[in-house]
């Protein structure tokens, strides 16, 4: 599956190459591809009236929406924004070599581990001075998401969207279902849906990434946010009993997953929810893209994945977040600070969302007046979260998630009884991958 520059999926099977590029090929400098280089060279970058931005926002809708933000900033400040746009996948594949060369002043990137990776390598500049100005515009969870491992800020978030369990309100009304808030209630609801002739949980894992979302939900509901972070960063062991417990819970749900998932895309799985053949679907809010009829879309709703361990409740939300970072030696530091201070305002987010309503604002101060009911609920869910995660392939090394976890999770789905050997294998491969630079 290909990701759009806003972080939302587009039809197509190329997400794997994107993931490998962001953590695998990117880490070995993206050989053999024309090099991603800074916009306009050093002369442009040294102009005190110009800030350069390296952008992966190559698709038409987000590209224009970002352009609208830069236009608004130039009107305010008199500082021109010189944008160097590259194809989304190419940008990911070359990001490491790009940042080690002569990068643009500012660049688009992702929150979480991917941001922390480059911060720890000294390939990004801390922006605590910016956060002194913009900190009041964001909830605590977004602040936490924007910090490096050293506790300094390296990221200004702009847009986000949640993962949750989606359902049709009319189907729940018809059968008298209630939204489950605990694991036992979820399992009981799945059993009832099966009796009623529905597929309890729509599921398609042809492109190998959707299963990672299910793992994340069960893991942080069972073991908490901190363990999720440690596991994704390679610091906790995959042979830990806590991880085994995740797969034990998942195995309990597997009989209620849609059959034939290995040959089904997320879009095809979504169509069973549209057609009211499935009762629920765990996915990002981009599932709404498949509801092309307004009446169907108005019937779509969601709830957070149910509580498993009362110690952690439902306080963590998976919300992939896109935004901006600053390269190691920006040529126009004063202009960069002004741009990022603007990008961290609710007004900048509102400008963006006028052009791209497929996501929601990262700031909890942005106006929600133009949001659909689904967007408003997504915004409230994210704003109210104690902790935000970024999806497995953003919270960990993408070379690990694409070459080890994606095939590993598919093995589990096809043979849930072989989990002990699988986890031993995952742990061995993790040690090798995380030991490399």
Phi, psi and omega in degrees: 000136179267137176269137171285164180299338177282358180097358181268149183286146171242154179302146180127153189265014193269014179300325182301317180295325176299315182295315179300320182297319185288339182227339182258286179300325180299326184283347176244026166076017171052052184297148172085003179242143178308131191290133171289121182231171184294153182285123171072002179072185187291332181298315178296317184293334184273355178291120182294348179258012181225136170243133179262143181231124172273120189238136172259012184271073188269344179282151192301312186295304179294328179301315179292320181296319176295321178301322178297322178296314183295324176298316179297321179294317181297319177302319182288316193255339187080002180265127180279143175252115181263108189262130179250092186268130175236155174310139187307311182292319180299318179301313179298317184294332187250005188302321183293311179293324177302312183290335178276348180267236178241077186287169173294167182298316184233149177216148175290137174200192187245148176288171173087212188300322182297322175292315183296327181301311182284330176297315181294332179277359181075020181262009178218153181263138173293148184230043179300327180297323177294317183292339173298330179272321190259354187305325181289351182271356188231147175289163184302322182297323177290325177297315180299322182292340187261004183259146173281177180295340179273003178086358178269156178277137178228002193215139171246111182284148178237305184228159182202172174201151184263155164265139181198181177263116183263148181204167176263125180300321182295326178292317178296320178295314183303319185261358180073026179285148173246147180296124181283140177244351178232163179301314181300321178293324178296314180297318179297320179294319177301316180299318181292319179299320179297317177299327183276005176085012178262155165282115185300313183233110175298143184200133174218124183233029181302322182269004169072356180265330185302326181300331179299326179294322177294316178303312182302313183301312182293321183296309183282339172289325183274317190246353176090163183299315184299319179293321176305312182298315180297318181294315182293330181276002179081012184265335175259157185270139176287348176267004176299143179302333179296323179288318177302321180296328177298313181291329175297317178294316181299319179300328178292331180272339188304322179298347183255002175280152179298132178292159174072024186297333183293338180254013186239131175281167178296328180294318178296319178297321180298327181295334177288333174285319177302317184279003180064026175270338176246148182272326184215162178207118176272113182195175173287164184292354174295351175304333181299338178301333183276353179263082188278341177271130185300322180296320177295316181297320179294339181272349183281136178215175179207164174220153178294149178305135188298159177293141172244308179252117183303338179296334183243346176051228178240035190277354177250135178236132175279114185218083178308130190232130179251149180187219190225148172230167179247135180292172190295326182222072181299139184283334180236076186299317182297318179293323178300314180300317180296318180297313183293326176297325176288316181298335179272013179261153175300327182297319180296319180294321180295323176298315181298313187290340173296327181267341182217088182277013183278352182230182176233165182287146175282332180281138177273006177258353180291147179291138177252012187297330181268000183287149168287169179301322180293318178297318181299317180293320178297316180299315180295320181297316181290315182297329183271358183287144174286320180222146178241134173252172190241011186082143188310317186284352173256336181271354180227179175292122182296336175291328176290314184291325183280324184265339182247305188285320180299307177293328180296316180293325177293324175299317178299314182300328180271338179214077184295345181278348182264026190291326183298312178296323179298314183292326175297319179294316178301316182296318178298314181292324178301315182300320179294313184292315182287343176283341179278159184283000000 
